[in-house]
Amino acid sequence: MQKNIFEKIIDGEIPSKKVLENENFLAFEDINPQAPIHILIIPKQSIKDFQQAHCIDMQGMTLFIQEVVKHLGIEQEGYRLITNVGTNGGQEVPHLHFHLLAGAKLKWGKMY
């Protein structure tokens, strides 16, 4: 079975600009940022998307995301957290991941 890009990043086959890492999760800079701060946060375990995630996985991921936010010092100014599920949701990589966007007043508009 062929690895997706996130699995290759986890395994060190593709370099990334790591922001924070522990034994279960990894946060790194997006290579195509949509905001001044754009971090991807992924589990190291292979989970296809949010629909496949178990509450135990999400408990650990929630704590890790909060740690990333504190590490970046953006807990007071705010941020946007997004996950895409499936083709219509805009998911491009079949591996659960969250986009953490911050560093500016983010706009909201029509997405299609």
Chimera marker file (.cmm) of the C-alpha trace (Angstrom):
<marker_set name="trace">
<marker id="1" x="0.000" y="0.000" z="0.000" r="1" g="1" b="0" radius="0.5"/>
<marker id="2" x="1.374" y="3.386" z="-1.012" r="1" g="1" b="0" radius="0.5"/>
<marker id="3" x="1.952" y="5.963" z="1.737" r="1" g="1" b="0" radius="0.5"/>
<marker id="4" x="0.258" y="9.349" z="1.562" r="1" g="1" b="0" radius="0.5"/>
<marker id="5" x="2.282" y="12.537" z="1.978" r="1" g="1" b="0" radius="0.5"/>
<marker id="6" x="1.531" y="12.834" z="5.712" r="1" g="1" b="0" radius="0.5"/>
<marker id="7" x="2.690" y="9.266" z="6.365" r="1" g="1" b="0" radius="0.5"/>
<marker id="8" x="5.915" y="10.083" z="4.514" r="1" g="1" b="0" radius="0.5"/>
<marker id="9" x="6.370" y="13.208" z="6.668" r="1" g="1" b="0" radius="0.5"/>
<marker id="10" x="5.747" y="11.183" z="9.849" r="1" g="1" b="0" radius="0.5"/>
<marker id="11" x="8.324" y="8.604" z="8.719" r="1" g="1" b="0" radius="0.5"/>
<marker id="12" x="10.879" y="11.322" z="7.878" r="1" g="1" b="0" radius="0.5"/>
<marker id="13" x="10.885" y="10.514" z="4.155" r="1" g="1" b="0" radius="0.5"/>
<marker id="14" x="9.756" y="14.054" z="3.327" r="1" g="1" b="0" radius="0.5"/>
<marker id="15" x="11.140" y="16.992" z="5.330" r="1" g="1" b="0" radius="0.5"/>
<marker id="16" x="8.837" y="19.368" z="7.185" r="1" g="1" b="0" radius="0.5"/>
<marker id="17" x="9.191" y="22.458" z="9.340" r="1" g="1" b="0" radius="0.5"/>
<marker id="18" x="8.076" y="20.945" z="12.630" r="1" g="1" b="0" radius="0.5"/>
<marker id="19" x="6.389" y="23.195" z="15.154" r="1" g="1" b="0" radius="0.5"/>
<marker id="20" x="5.707" y="20.614" z="17.866" r="1" g="1" b="0" radius="0.5"/>
<marker id="21" x="5.748" y="16.830" z="18.137" r="1" g="1" b="0" radius="0.5"/>
<marker id="22" x="5.076" y="14.114" z="20.656" r="1" g="1" b="0" radius="0.5"/>
<marker id="23" x="4.769" y="10.335" z="20.369" r="1" g="1" b="0" radius="0.5"/>
<marker id="24" x="1.208" y="10.524" z="18.969" r="1" g="1" b="0" radius="0.5"/>
<marker id="25" x="0.907" y="13.801" z="17.040" r="1" g="1" b="0" radius="0.5"/>
<marker id="26" x="2.847" y="16.149" z="14.788" r="1" g="1" b="0" radius="0.5"/>
<marker id="27" x="2.370" y="19.840" z="13.971" r="1" g="1" b="0" radius="0.5"/>
<marker id="28" x="4.228" y="21.410" z="11.047" r="1" g="1" b="0" radius="0.5"/>
<marker id="29" x="4.051" y="24.434" z="8.767" r="1" g="1" b="0" radius="0.5"/>
<marker id="30" x="1.845" y="24.190" z="5.675" r="1" g="1" b="0" radius="0.5"/>
<marker id="31" x="3.877" y="24.556" z="2.456" r="1" g="1" b="0" radius="0.5"/>
<marker id="32" x="1.080" y="26.640" z="0.885" r="1" g="1" b="0" radius="0.5"/>
<marker id="33" x="0.010" y="28.932" z="3.759" r="1" g="1" b="0" radius="0.5"/>
<marker id="34" x="-3.401" y="30.599" z="3.614" r="1" g="1" b="0" radius="0.5"/>
<marker id="35" x="-2.670" y="32.870" z="6.610" r="1" g="1" b="0" radius="0.5"/>
<marker id="36" x="0.464" y="34.308" z="8.270" r="1" g="1" b="0" radius="0.5"/>
<marker id="37" x="0.392" y="31.260" z="10.562" r="1" g="1" b="0" radius="0.5"/>
<marker id="38" x="-0.804" y="28.048" z="8.897" r="1" g="1" b="0" radius="0.5"/>
<marker id="39" x="0.013" y="24.847" z="10.733" r="1" g="1" b="0" radius="0.5"/>
<marker id="40" x="-1.088" y="21.309" z="9.892" r="1" g="1" b="0" radius="0.5"/>
<marker id="41" x="-1.748" y="19.060" z="12.869" r="1" g="1" b="0" radius="0.5"/>
<marker id="42" x="-1.912" y="15.307" z="12.311" r="1" g="1" b="0" radius="0.5"/>
<marker id="43" x="-2.074" y="12.104" z="14.321" r="1" g="1" b="0" radius="0.5"/>
<marker id="44" x="0.804" y="9.726" z="13.726" r="1" g="1" b="0" radius="0.5"/>
<marker id="45" x="-1.730" y="6.899" z="13.703" r="1" g="1" b="0" radius="0.5"/>
<marker id="46" x="-3.396" y="6.348" z="10.329" r="1" g="1" b="0" radius="0.5"/>
<marker id="47" x="-6.929" y="7.741" z="10.628" r="1" g="1" b="0" radius="0.5"/>
<marker id="48" x="-8.635" y="8.581" z="7.324" r="1" g="1" b="0" radius="0.5"/>
<marker id="49" x="-10.746" y="11.529" z="8.485" r="1" g="1" b="0" radius="0.5"/>
<marker id="50" x="-12.826" y="12.976" z="11.303" r="1" g="1" b="0" radius="0.5"/>
<marker id="51" x="-15.630" y="10.457" z="10.658" r="1" g="1" b="0" radius="0.5"/>
<marker id="52" x="-13.191" y="7.618" z="11.371" r="1" g="1" b="0" radius="0.5"/>
<marker id="53" x="-11.750" y="9.195" z="14.530" r="1" g="1" b="0" radius="0.5"/>
<marker id="54" x="-12.588" y="7.717" z="17.914" r="1" g="1" b="0" radius="0.5"/>
<marker id="55" x="-13.320" y="9.957" z="20.907" r="1" g="1" b="0" radius="0.5"/>
<marker id="56" x="-10.119" y="8.741" z="22.611" r="1" g="1" b="0" radius="0.5"/>
<marker id="57" x="-8.079" y="9.851" z="19.568" r="1" g="1" b="0" radius="0.5"/>
<marker id="58" x="-9.783" y="13.231" z="19.593" r="1" g="1" b="0" radius="0.5"/>
<marker id="59" x="-9.198" y="13.709" z="23.313" r="1" g="1" b="0" radius="0.5"/>
<marker id="60" x="-5.437" y="13.406" z="22.788" r="1" g="1" b="0" radius="0.5"/>
<marker id="61" x="-5.538" y="15.506" z="19.634" r="1" g="1" b="0" radius="0.5"/>
<marker id="62" x="-7.507" y="18.254" z="21.391" r="1" g="1" b="0" radius="0.5"/>
<marker id="63" x="-4.898" y="18.478" z="24.141" r="1" g="1" b="0" radius="0.5"/>
<marker id="64" x="-2.093" y="18.505" z="21.555" r="1" g="1" b="0" radius="0.5"/>
<marker id="65" x="-3.758" y="21.263" z="19.499" r="1" g="1" b="0" radius="0.5"/>
<marker id="66" x="-4.156" y="23.360" z="22.661" r="1" g="1" b="0" radius="0.5"/>
<marker id="67" x="-0.455" y="22.808" z="23.388" r="1" g="1" b="0" radius="0.5"/>
<marker id="68" x="0.442" y="23.953" z="19.842" r="1" g="1" b="0" radius="0.5"/>
<marker id="69" x="-1.675" y="27.101" z="20.291" r="1" g="1" b="0" radius="0.5"/>
<marker id="70" x="0.120" y="27.909" z="23.561" r="1" g="1" b="0" radius="0.5"/>
<marker id="71" x="3.505" y="27.154" z="21.971" r="1" g="1" b="0" radius="0.5"/>
<marker id="72" x="2.715" y="29.651" z="19.194" r="1" g="1" b="0" radius="0.5"/>
<marker id="73" x="1.418" y="32.220" z="21.715" r="1" g="1" b="0" radius="0.5"/>
<marker id="74" x="-1.882" y="32.751" z="19.885" r="1" g="1" b="0" radius="0.5"/>
<marker id="75" x="-4.349" y="31.618" z="22.540" r="1" g="1" b="0" radius="0.5"/>
<marker id="76" x="-5.388" y="35.204" z="23.333" r="1" g="1" b="0" radius="0.5"/>
<marker id="77" x="-5.512" y="36.730" z="19.833" r="1" g="1" b="0" radius="0.5"/>
<marker id="78" x="-7.444" y="33.813" z="18.342" r="1" g="1" b="0" radius="0.5"/>
<marker id="79" x="-7.229" y="31.319" z="15.521" r="1" g="1" b="0" radius="0.5"/>
<marker id="80" x="-9.297" y="29.192" z="13.156" r="1" g="1" b="0" radius="0.5"/>
<marker id="81" x="-9.254" y="25.401" z="13.270" r="1" g="1" b="0" radius="0.5"/>
<marker id="82" x="-10.516" y="23.476" z="10.225" r="1" g="1" b="0" radius="0.5"/>
<marker id="83" x="-10.735" y="19.851" z="9.193" r="1" g="1" b="0" radius="0.5"/>
<marker id="84" x="-12.035" y="18.730" z="5.817" r="1" g="1" b="0" radius="0.5"/>
<marker id="85" x="-13.870" y="15.436" z="5.321" r="1" g="1" b="0" radius="0.5"/>
<marker id="86" x="-14.301" y="13.751" z="1.951" r="1" g="1" b="0" radius="0.5"/>
<marker id="87" x="-14.298" y="15.092" z="-1.578" r="1" g="1" b="0" radius="0.5"/>
<marker id="88" x="-17.129" y="17.591" z="-1.115" r="1" g="1" b="0" radius="0.5"/>
<marker id="89" x="-15.518" y="18.801" z="2.108" r="1" g="1" b="0" radius="0.5"/>
<marker id="90" x="-12.271" y="19.556" z="0.281" r="1" g="1" b="0" radius="0.5"/>
<marker id="91" x="-10.122" y="16.809" z="1.823" r="1" g="1" b="0" radius="0.5"/>
<marker id="92" x="-7.083" y="16.261" z="-0.402" r="1" g="1" b="0" radius="0.5"/>
<marker id="93" x="-5.050" y="13.853" z="1.747" r="1" g="1" b="0" radius="0.5"/>
<marker id="94" x="-6.815" y="10.783" z="3.195" r="1" g="1" b="0" radius="0.5"/>
<marker id="95" x="-5.319" y="11.274" z="6.652" r="1" g="1" b="0" radius="0.5"/>
<marker id="96" x="-7.028" y="13.180" z="9.470" r="1" g="1" b="0" radius="0.5"/>
<marker id="97" x="-5.547" y="16.648" z="9.756" r="1" g="1" b="0" radius="0.5"/>
<marker id="98" x="-6.466" y="20.029" z="11.127" r="1" g="1" b="0" radius="0.5"/>
<marker id="99" x="-5.489" y="23.368" z="9.643" r="1" g="1" b="0" radius="0.5"/>
<marker id="100" x="-4.619" y="25.934" z="12.317" r="1" g="1" b="0" radius="0.5"/>
<marker id="101" x="-4.827" y="29.436" z="10.816" r="1" g="1" b="0" radius="0.5"/>
<marker id="102" x="-3.848" y="32.582" z="12.696" r="1" g="1" b="0" radius="0.5"/>
<marker id="103" x="-1.732" y="35.700" z="12.679" r="1" g="1" b="0" radius="0.5"/>
<marker id="104" x="-4.296" y="38.060" z="11.130" r="1" g="1" b="0" radius="0.5"/>
<marker id="105" x="-7.980" y="38.922" z="11.333" r="1" g="1" b="0" radius="0.5"/>
<marker id="106" x="-9.330" y="36.123" z="9.153" r="1" g="1" b="0" radius="0.5"/>
<marker id="107" x="-12.171" y="36.825" z="6.773" r="1" g="1" b="0" radius="0.5"/>
<marker id="108" x="-15.123" y="34.555" z="6.149" r="1" g="1" b="0" radius="0.5"/>
<marker id="109" x="-16.854" y="34.291" z="2.834" r="1" g="1" b="0" radius="0.5"/>
<marker id="110" x="-18.591" y="32.075" z="0.362" r="1" g="1" b="0" radius="0.5"/>
<marker id="111" x="-16.567" y="28.890" z="-0.023" r="1" g="1" b="0" radius="0.5"/>
<marker id="112" x="-17.925" y="27.632" z="-3.370" r="1" g="1" b="0" radius="0.5"/>
<link id1="1" id2="2" r="1" g="1" b="0" radius="0.2"/>
<link id1="2" id2="3" r="1" g="1" b="0" radius="0.2"/>
<link id1="3" id2="4" r="1" g="1" b="0" radius="0.2"/>
<link id1="4" id2="5" r="1" g="1" b="0" radius="0.2"/>
<link id1="5" id2="6" r="1" g="1" b="0" radius="0.2"/>
<link id1="6" id2="7" r="1" g="1" b="0" radius="0.2"/>
<link id1="7" id2="8" r="1" g="1" b="0" radius="0.2"/>
<link id1="8" id2="9" r="1" g="1" b="0" radius="0.2"/>
<link id1="9" id2="10" r="1" g="1" b="0" radius="0.2"/>
<link id1="10" id2="11" r="1" g="1" b="0" radius="0.2"/>
<link id1="11" id2="12" r="1" g="1" b="0" radius="0.2"/>
<link id1="12" id2="13" r="1" g="1" b="0" radius="0.2"/>
<link id1="13" id2="14" r="1" g="1" b="0" radius="0.2"/>
<link id1="14" id2="15" r="1" g="1" b="0" radius="0.2"/>
<link id1="15" id2="16" r="1" g="1" b="0" radius="0.2"/>
<link id1="16" id2="17" r="1" g="1" b="0" radius="0.2"/>
<link id1="17" id2="18" r="1" g="1" b="0" radius="0.2"/>
<link id1="18" id2="19" r="1" g="1" b="0" radius="0.2"/>
<link id1="19" id2="20" r="1" g="1" b="0" radius="0.2"/>
<link id1="20" id2="21" r="1" g="1" b="0" radius="0.2"/>
<link id1="21" id2="22" r="1" g="1" b="0" radius="0.2"/>
<link id1="22" id2="23" r="1" g="1" b="0" radius="0.2"/>
<link id1="23" id2="24" r="1" g="1" b="0" radius="0.2"/>
<link id1="24" id2="25" r="1" g="1" b="0" radius="0.2"/>
<link id1="25" id2="26" r="1" g="1" b="0" radius="0.2"/>
<link id1="26" id2="27" r="1" g="1" b="0" radius="0.2"/>
<link id1="27" id2="28" r="1" g="1" b="0" radius="0.2"/>
<link id1="28" id2="29" r="1" g="1" b="0" radius="0.2"/>
<link id1="29" id2="30" r="1" g="1" b="0" radius="0.2"/>
<link id1="30" id2="31" r="1" g="1" b="0" radius="0.2"/>
<link id1="31" id2="32" r="1" g="1" b="0" radius="0.2"/>
<link id1="32" id2="33" r="1" g="1" b="0" radius="0.2"/>
<link id1="33" id2="34" r="1" g="1" b="0" radius="0.2"/>
<link id1="34" id2="35" r="1" g="1" b="0" radius="0.2"/>
<link id1="35" id2="36" r="1" g="1" b="0" radius="0.2"/>
<link id1="36" id2="37" r="1" g="1" b="0" radius="0.2"/>
<link id1="37" id2="38" r="1" g="1" b="0" radius="0.2"/>
<link id1="38" id2="39" r="1" g="1" b="0" radius="0.2"/>
<link id1="39" id2="40" r="1" g="1" b="0" radius="0.2"/>
<link id1="40" id2="41" r="1" g="1" b="0" radius="0.2"/>
<link id1="41" id2="42" r="1" g="1" b="0" radius="0.2"/>
<link id1="42" id2="43" r="1" g="1" b="0" radius="0.2"/>
<link id1="43" id2="44" r="1" g="1" b="0" radius="0.2"/>
<link id1="44" id2="45" r="1" g="1" b="0" radius="0.2"/>
<link id1="45" id2="46" r="1" g="1" b="0" radius="0.2"/>
<link id1="46" id2="47" r="1" g="1" b="0" radius="0.2"/>
<link id1="47" id2="48" r="1" g="1" b="0" radius="0.2"/>
<link id1="48" id2="49" r="1" g="1" b="0" radius="0.2"/>
<link id1="49" id2="50" r="1" g="1" b="0" radius="0.2"/>
<link id1="50" id2="51" r="1" g="1" b="0" radius="0.2"/>
<link id1="51" id2="52" r="1" g="1" b="0" radius="0.2"/>
<link id1="52" id2="53" r="1" g="1" b="0" radius="0.2"/>
<link id1="53" id2="54" r="1" g="1" b="0" radius="0.2"/>
<link id1="54" id2="55" r="1" g="1" b="0" radius="0.2"/>
<link id1="55" id2="56" r="1" g="1" b="0" radius="0.2"/>
<link id1="56" id2="57" r="1" g="1" b="0" radius="0.2"/>
<link id1="57" id2="58" r="1" g="1" b="0" radius="0.2"/>
<link id1="58" id2="59" r="1" g="1" b="0" radius="0.2"/>
<link id1="59" id2="60" r="1" g="1" b="0" radius="0.2"/>
<link id1="60" id2="61" r="1" g="1" b="0" radius="0.2"/>
<link id1="61" id2="62" r="1" g="1" b="0" radius="0.2"/>
<link id1="62" id2="63" r="1" g="1" b="0" radius="0.2"/>
<link id1="63" id2="64" r="1" g="1" b="0" radius="0.2"/>
<link id1="64" id2="65" r="1" g="1" b="0" radius="0.2"/>
<link id1="65" id2="66" r="1" g="1" b="0" radius="0.2"/>
<link id1="66" id2="67" r="1" g="1" b="0" radius="0.2"/>
<link id1="67" id2="68" r="1" g="1" b="0" radius="0.2"/>
<link id1="68" id2="69" r="1" g="1" b="0" radius="0.2"/>
<link id1="69" id2="70" r="1" g="1" b="0" radius="0.2"/>
<link id1="70" id2="71" r="1" g="1" b="0" radius="0.2"/>
<link id1="71" id2="72" r="1" g="1" b="0" radius="0.2"/>
<link id1="72" id2="73" r="1" g="1" b="0" radius="0.2"/>
<link id1="73" id2="74" r="1" g="1" b="0" radius="0.2"/>
<link id1="74" id2="75" r="1" g="1" b="0" radius="0.2"/>
<link id1="75" id2="76" r="1" g="1" b="0" radius="0.2"/>
<link id1="76" id2="77" r="1" g="1" b="0" radius="0.2"/>
<link id1="77" id2="78" r="1" g="1" b="0" radius="0.2"/>
<link id1="78" id2="79" r="1" g="1" b="0" radius="0.2"/>
<link id1="79" id2="80" r="1" g="1" b="0" radius="0.2"/>
<link id1="80" id2="81" r="1" g="1" b="0" radius="0.2"/>
<link id1="81" id2="82" r="1" g="1" b="0" radius="0.2"/>
<link id1="82" id2="83" r="1" g="1" b="0" radius="0.2"/>
<link id1="83" id2="84" r="1" g="1" b="0" radius="0.2"/>
<link id1="84" id2="85" r="1" g="1" b="0" radius="0.2"/>
<link id1="85" id2="86" r="1" g="1" b="0" radius="0.2"/>
<link id1="86" id2="87" r="1" g="1" b="0" radius="0.2"/>
<link id1="87" id2="88" r="1" g="1" b="0" radius="0.2"/>
<link id1="88" id2="89" r="1" g="1" b="0" radius="0.2"/>
<link id1="89" id2="90" r="1" g="1" b="0" radius="0.2"/>
<link id1="90" id2="91" r="1" g="1" b="0" radius="0.2"/>
<link id1="91" id2="92" r="1" g="1" b="0" radius="0.2"/>
<link id1="92" id2="93" r="1" g="1" b="0" radius="0.2"/>
<link id1="93" id2="94" r="1" g="1" b="0" radius="0.2"/>
<link id1="94" id2="95" r="1" g="1" b="0" radius="0.2"/>
<link id1="95" id2="96" r="1" g="1" b="0" radius="0.2"/>
<link id1="96" id2="97" r="1" g="1" b="0" radius="0.2"/>
<link id1="97" id2="98" r="1" g="1" b="0" radius="0.2"/>
<link id1="98" id2="99" r="1" g="1" b="0" radius="0.2"/>
<link id1="99" id2="100" r="1" g="1" b="0" radius="0.2"/>
<link id1="100" id2="101" r="1" g="1" b="0" radius="0.2"/>
<link id1="101" id2="102" r="1" g="1" b="0" radius="0.2"/>
<link id1="102" id2="103" r="1" g="1" b="0" radius="0.2"/>
<link id1="103" id2="104" r="1" g="1" b="0" radius="0.2"/>
<link id1="104" id2="105" r="1" g="1" b="0" radius="0.2"/>
<link id1="105" id2="106" r="1" g="1" b="0" radius="0.2"/>
<link id1="106" id2="107" r="1" g="1" b="0" radius="0.2"/>
<link id1="107" id2="108" r="1" g="1" b="0" radius="0.2"/>
<link id1="108" id2="109" r="1" g="1" b="0" radius="0.2"/>
<link id1="109" id2="110" r="1" g="1" b="0" radius="0.2"/>
<link id1="110" id2="111" r="1" g="1" b="0" radius="0.2"/>
<link id1="111" id2="112" r="1" g="1" b="0" radius="0.2"/>
</marker_set>
